[in-house]
Structure formats: C-alpha cells, structure tokens
C-alpha cells in the first residue's frame, strides 16, 4: 500500500516486478503519468479480445502510441 510520493515508486516497482507482488493498493491522484495512455490502450485491446472482437486496427494504433 502506498500514498503520496511513494505511490509513484510503488507503482514503478509493481510494473517492473509483477511476479513479486500479490496485490497493490495505491492512494493518490495519479499513479503512472507517463504510461497511463498506453496502459489504457492495452486494456482496451485486451477487453476487446476477450469478447472475441477483431482487434487488428486497435493493435496497429497501439503500436503507434507505444513508439
């Protein structure tokens, strides 16, 4: 669990070592400023794939965002 400044450090740790973290609770206004858009796009692709939707165009757009 983290809050304030430590939430940025905690989030970076979780993103770098997900295999070492069972759960993470972050309390604050922001968690991952630089990669929030990319994470949102990745989540949208994942959810579309789970529903069986064609994600070819979404994946092409995601590659552009990731550059």
C-alpha angles and dihedrals in degrees: 000000000000142000140183114005094351090064090072092050092043093049091049089052093049091049092049098043110026091153090065097050124075095181138355130198118191123190116194147074097279137019110178114011100175099045104032094105093049092048090050092051092047090050091050091052091048093050092047091050091050088056091050095249123152105257100178094113092042091053091050090051092046091055089055092051092048093057 
